Amino acid sequence: MKSAVIICNGAFPESEYPRYLIRSADHIICCDGAFETWLHEAPSIFGKDSEDQAVRLPDAVVGDMDSLPEEYAKKYGSIIHHVAEQDSNDMMKAYRHLRANLPGIEEIHFIGATGKRDDHTLGNLGHLMQITKELALAHEDVNVDMVSDFGTAFSITDTCDLYVGEGRTVSIISPDNSLKITSAGLQWQTSGVTFDNWWPATLNRATSDVIRLTLSHPSMVLIYLPA
Protein backbone atom coordinates (compact mmCIF):
# COMPACT_ATOMS: atom_id res chain seq x y z
CA MET A 1 0.00 0.00 0.00
CA LYS A 2 1.60 3.26 -1.15
CA SER A 3 1.61 5.96 1.51
CA ALA A 4 2.39 9.64 1.71
CA VAL A 5 2.84 12.07 4.56
CA ILE A 6 2.16 15.78 4.46
CA ILE A 7 4.24 17.69 7.00
CA CYS A 8 2.41 20.76 8.28
CA ASN A 9 3.77 23.65 10.31
CA GLY A 10 2.31 22.65 13.67
CA ALA A 11 4.00 20.67 16.43
CA PHE A 12 6.53 18.27 14.94
CA PRO A 13 6.16 14.81 16.55
CA GLU A 14 8.56 13.39 19.09
CA SER A 15 6.91 9.98 19.62
CA GLU A 16 7.73 6.90 17.58
CA TYR A 17 4.46 6.18 15.76
CA PRO A 18 4.18 9.41 13.71
CA ARG A 19 7.91 9.35 13.09
CA TYR A 20 7.58 5.76 11.85
CA LEU A 21 4.87 6.91 9.41
CA ILE A 22 7.28 9.53 8.09
CA ARG A 23 10.18 7.09 7.84
CA SER A 24 8.16 4.46 5.99
CA ALA A 25 6.30 6.81 3.62
CA ASP A 26 6.76 6.41 -0.12
CA HIS A 27 6.34 10.16 -0.60
CA ILE A 28 6.78 13.23 1.60
CA ILE A 29 5.40 16.71 0.98
CA CYS A 30 6.10 19.71 3.21
CA CYS A 31 4.04 22.83 3.65
CA ASP A 32 6.33 25.81 3.16
CA GLY A 33 6.48 26.79 6.84
CA ALA A 34 7.38 23.23 7.85
CA PHE A 35 10.36 22.84 5.51
CA GLU A 36 12.88 24.51 7.81
CA THR A 37 11.73 22.25 10.65
CA TRP A 38 12.02 19.26 8.31
CA LEU A 39 15.66 20.04 7.52
CA HIS A 40 16.37 20.17 11.24
CA GLU A 41 14.39 17.03 12.26
CA ALA A 42 14.90 14.67 9.31
CA PRO A 43 18.41 13.50 10.33
CA SER A 44 17.12 12.05 13.61
CA ILE A 45 14.20 10.32 11.86
CA PHE A 46 16.37 8.63 9.25
CA GLY A 47 19.28 7.79 11.56
CA LYS A 48 21.76 10.44 10.46
CA ASP A 49 24.43 11.43 12.96
CA SER A 50 24.21 15.15 12.24
CA GLU A 51 22.35 17.72 10.19
CA ASP A 52 25.45 18.09 8.01
CA GLN A 53 24.83 14.73 6.40
CA ALA A 54 22.61 14.47 3.36
CA VAL A 55 19.00 14.03 4.42
CA ARG A 56 15.95 12.86 2.56
CA LEU A 57 14.35 15.84 0.88
CA PRO A 58 10.59 15.96 0.42
CA ASP A 59 9.14 15.38 -3.01
CA ALA A 60 7.76 18.90 -2.90
CA VAL A 61 7.47 21.99 -0.70
CA VAL A 62 4.08 23.58 -1.32
CA GLY A 63 2.42 26.80 -0.17
CA ASP A 64 2.21 30.53 -0.61
CA MET A 65 5.87 30.77 0.52
CA ASP A 66 5.18 33.47 3.08
CA SER A 67 6.95 31.36 5.74
CA LEU A 68 9.91 30.07 3.71
CA PRO A 69 13.29 31.82 4.16
CA GLU A 70 14.57 33.22 0.89
CA GLU A 71 17.82 31.24 1.16
CA TYR A 72 15.85 27.97 1.11
CA ALA A 73 13.70 29.12 -1.80
CA LYS A 74 16.86 29.63 -3.84
CA LYS A 75 18.77 26.54 -2.70
CA TYR A 76 15.87 24.10 -3.10
CA GLY A 77 14.11 25.73 -6.02
CA SER A 78 13.63 22.43 -7.87
CA ILE A 79 11.14 21.16 -5.27
CA ILE A 80 9.44 24.48 -4.45
CA HIS A 81 5.86 24.87 -5.68
CA HIS A 82 4.43 28.31 -5.12
CA VAL A 83 0.61 28.46 -4.91
CA ALA A 84 -0.42 32.08 -4.56
CA GLU A 85 -4.18 31.75 -3.98
CA GLN A 86 -5.41 32.54 -0.47
CA ASP A 87 -8.74 30.70 -0.50
CA SER A 88 -7.16 27.63 1.14
CA ASN A 89 -4.40 27.06 3.66
CA ASP A 90 -1.03 25.45 2.98
CA MET A 91 -2.21 22.06 4.24
CA MET A 92 -4.89 21.95 1.55
CA LYS A 93 -2.52 23.26 -1.09
CA ALA A 94 -0.10 20.46 -0.24
CA TYR A 95 -2.90 17.90 -0.32
CA ARG A 96 -4.11 19.05 -3.75
CA HIS A 97 -0.55 18.98 -5.08
CA LEU A 98 -0.16 15.41 -3.85
CA ARG A 99 -3.42 14.29 -5.43
CA ALA A 100 -2.59 15.95 -8.75
CA ASN A 101 0.99 14.73 -9.01
CA LEU A 102 1.29 11.45 -7.12
CA PRO A 103 -1.33 8.97 -8.34
CA GLY A 104 -1.88 5.63 -6.67
CA ILE A 105 -1.50 6.80 -3.07
CA GLU A 106 -3.74 4.72 -0.79
CA GLU A 107 -2.80 6.22 2.59
CA ILE A 108 -2.25 9.89 3.44
CA HIS A 109 -1.07 10.96 6.88
CA PHE A 110 -1.06 14.60 7.95
CA ILE A 111 1.75 15.16 10.47
CA GLY A 112 2.23 18.40 12.39
CA ALA A 113 -1.30 19.56 11.54
CA THR A 114 -2.12 20.25 15.20
CA GLY A 115 -0.42 22.08 18.02
CA LYS A 116 1.11 25.56 18.29
CA ARG A 117 -2.12 27.37 17.31
CA ASP A 118 -5.62 26.26 18.25
CA ASP A 119 -7.25 28.08 15.32
CA HIS A 120 -5.04 26.21 12.85
CA THR A 121 -5.81 22.93 14.61
CA LEU A 122 -9.58 23.48 14.42
CA GLY A 123 -9.38 24.56 10.79
CA ASN A 124 -7.27 21.56 9.82
CA LEU A 125 -9.66 19.12 11.53
CA GLY A 126 -12.46 20.69 9.50
CA HIS A 127 -10.42 20.24 6.32
CA LEU A 128 -9.88 16.58 7.25
CA MET A 129 -13.65 16.02 7.35
CA GLN A 130 -14.08 17.82 4.02
CA ILE A 131 -11.34 15.75 2.36
CA THR A 132 -12.95 12.51 3.50
CA LYS A 133 -16.35 13.67 2.24
CA GLU A 134 -14.91 14.54 -1.19
CA LEU A 135 -13.18 11.14 -1.43
CA ALA A 136 -16.41 9.35 -0.50
CA LEU A 137 -18.42 11.27 -3.09
CA ALA A 138 -15.81 10.35 -5.72
CA HIS A 139 -15.88 6.69 -4.57
CA GLU A 140 -12.12 6.76 -4.00
CA ASP A 141 -10.67 4.33 -1.48
CA VAL A 142 -7.98 6.46 0.17
CA ASN A 143 -7.35 6.35 3.93
CA VAL A 144 -6.64 9.79 5.35
CA ASP A 145 -5.82 10.69 8.94
CA MET A 146 -4.09 13.26 11.12
CA VAL A 147 -1.50 11.88 13.54
CA SER A 148 0.27 13.61 16.43
CA ASP A 149 2.06 12.67 19.64
CA PHE A 150 -1.31 12.77 21.39
CA GLY A 151 -3.58 10.76 19.10
CA THR A 152 -5.09 10.10 15.69
CA ALA A 153 -8.02 11.88 14.04
CA PHE A 154 -9.89 10.58 11.00
CA SER A 155 -13.31 11.03 9.48
CA ILE A 156 -16.16 8.78 8.39
CA THR A 157 -19.12 9.56 6.19
CA ASP A 158 -21.49 6.61 6.70
CA THR A 159 -22.30 3.61 8.88
CA CYS A 160 -19.20 1.55 9.67
CA ASP A 161 -17.38 -0.75 12.07
CA LEU A 162 -14.19 0.60 13.64
CA TYR A 163 -11.48 -1.38 15.40
CA VAL A 164 -10.41 0.84 18.29
CA GLY A 165 -9.46 -1.58 21.06
CA GLU A 166 -11.42 -2.28 24.23
CA GLY A 167 -11.04 0.45 26.84
CA ARG A 168 -9.96 3.11 24.31
CA THR A 169 -11.33 6.62 24.69
CA VAL A 170 -13.35 7.56 21.60
CA SER A 171 -14.54 11.07 20.74
CA ILE A 172 -17.16 11.64 18.04
CA ILE A 173 -17.74 15.08 16.53
CA SER A 174 -19.97 16.27 13.69
CA PRO A 175 -20.99 19.67 12.30
CA ASP A 176 -24.36 18.20 11.21
CA ASN A 177 -27.07 18.93 13.81
CA SER A 178 -29.59 16.82 11.87
CA LEU A 179 -27.45 13.70 12.22
CA LYS A 180 -28.31 10.84 14.58
CA ILE A 181 -25.73 8.17 15.40
CA THR A 182 -26.63 4.89 17.07
CA SER A 183 -23.63 3.15 18.60
CA ALA A 184 -22.69 -0.37 19.64
CA GLY A 185 -19.61 -1.17 21.70
CA LEU A 186 -19.45 2.17 23.51
CA GLN A 187 -20.06 2.75 27.22
CA TRP A 188 -22.50 5.59 26.56
CA GLN A 189 -25.08 5.31 23.80
CA THR A 190 -24.91 8.14 21.24
CA SER A 191 -28.44 7.85 19.83
CA GLY A 192 -29.72 10.68 22.01
CA VAL A 193 -26.94 13.09 21.12
CA THR A 194 -27.71 16.24 19.15
CA PHE A 195 -24.58 17.36 17.33
CA ASP A 196 -25.04 21.07 17.86
CA ASN A 197 -21.54 21.63 19.24
CA TRP A 198 -18.15 19.92 19.25
CA TRP A 199 -18.33 18.33 22.71
CA PRO A 200 -21.61 16.32 23.21
CA ALA A 201 -20.20 12.93 22.08
CA THR A 202 -16.58 13.32 23.15
CA LEU A 203 -14.75 11.23 25.78
CA ASN A 204 -16.75 8.04 25.33
CA ARG A 205 -15.13 4.65 25.97
CA ALA A 206 -15.06 1.42 23.95
CA THR A 207 -16.41 -1.65 25.74
CA SER A 208 -15.24 -3.98 22.96
CA ASP A 209 -12.43 -4.03 20.42
CA VAL A 210 -14.81 -3.12 17.58
CA ILE A 211 -17.45 -0.42 17.75
CA ARG A 212 -20.27 0.13 15.27
CA LEU A 213 -21.58 3.58 14.40
CA THR A 214 -24.89 3.65 12.50
CA LEU A 215 -25.53 7.01 10.86
CA SER A 216 -29.05 8.19 10.07
CA HIS A 217 -27.74 9.54 6.77
CA PRO A 218 -24.35 10.12 5.09
CA SER A 219 -22.59 13.04 6.72
CA MET A 220 -19.25 14.31 8.02
CA VAL A 221 -18.13 12.76 11.31
CA LEU A 222 -14.77 13.24 13.00
CA ILE A 223 -13.35 10.44 15.14
CA TYR A 224 -10.52 11.14 17.59
CA LEU A 225 -8.57 8.37 19.34
CA PRO A 226 -5.98 9.48 21.91
CA ALA A 227 -2.58 7.80 21.82
Buried (B, 14 or more C-beta within 10 A) or exposed (E): EEBBBBBBBBBBBEEEEBBEBBBEBBBBBBBBBBBBBBBEBBBBBBEBEEEEEEBBBBBBBBBBBEBBEEEBBEEBEEBBBEBEEEEBBBBBBBBBBBBEEBEEBEBBBBBBBBBEEEEBBEBBBBBBBEBBBEBBEEEEEBBBBBBBBBBBBBBBBEBEEBEBEEEBBBBBBBBBEEBBBBBBBBEEEBEEBEBEEBEBBEEBBBBBEEBBBBBEEBBBBBBBBEE
